Amino acid sequence: MGNDEESLIIFTDGSSYSSPRKGGTGFVIKFPVKCNQKDRSFCPPGYNGATNNRMEIEACVLAVQKARRFLEEKRCFDNIIIYTDSQYVVDNYKNAMFVWSKNRWRKQEGAPVRNKSTWKDLVREMRNIRMIVNIRKVKGHSDDPNNKEADKLAKRSAKRKSFNTAPGIIRRKKSPNIVQLGCVRMKNQELLIRIITSLPMVDGEHEYKYEVMDENSEYFQCVDQAWTKTTLRPTHTYLARLNDIQGYPQILEANEDVKK
């Protein structure tokens, strides 16, 4: 794996801790023999309030940026291969390059793309470097020493003093469950929900992570996410009417601060 003599090989990883919410990135660069360069490891400053998926993308962004700087000094490789243990990145980087960027950063059902700004950063860097960049899957926590090193660097990065702040407002949830996208089926129903996370607006829409507070609901304590044009406040409870499009979950209406 990663032994193409003409390729710059990069192993990336992202990490995230929940208490408090902090994220980090790390990557290892392996030069082809003709570059006459030693392998290099990087542990950038962390991010406050970052999710794991965002950090996985960000690690690729920073890796391609660093590769472009090396190219400016000496052009000794013809393409770049990035190895990541993030299936999310592997499955979606081509969508970001060729589909979402041409569809106003919306998915087929109309939902805004999550982590839009970071995906846009990756697309820009991959285009600016003007060479083929392939992203491939490596098994998470595999025996590959480079993958292990990237994992250690990302965890160390998350624990470092954070000079960067991921956008959004995050509060503690009351539910013992983790977020599971799609756990609440969209049936045009009303649910009592509590807002946990507020993310920045995307094309006039907010994305919120919420937990279901209605003890009589089959979705009680489910933690899911939905979009809305209405401004809601983290830690506040609302009686919300949802839509009926599972691929584009929306809060259509939300009554002000329902008291239980």
ABEGO torsion letter per residue (X at the ends): XGABAABBBBBBBBBBBAOBBBBBBBBBBBBBAAAGBBBBBBBBBBBBGBBAAAAAAAAAAAAAAAAAAAAAABBABABBBBBBABAAAAAAAAAAAAAAAAAGGBBAAGBBBBGAAAAAAAAAAAAAAGBBBBBBBBBBGBABAAAAAAAAAAAAAAABBBABBBBEBBBBBABABBBBBGABBBAGBBBBBBBABBBBBBGGBBBBBBBBABAABAABGBBBBBBBABBBBBGBBBBBBBBABAABBBBABBBBGBBX
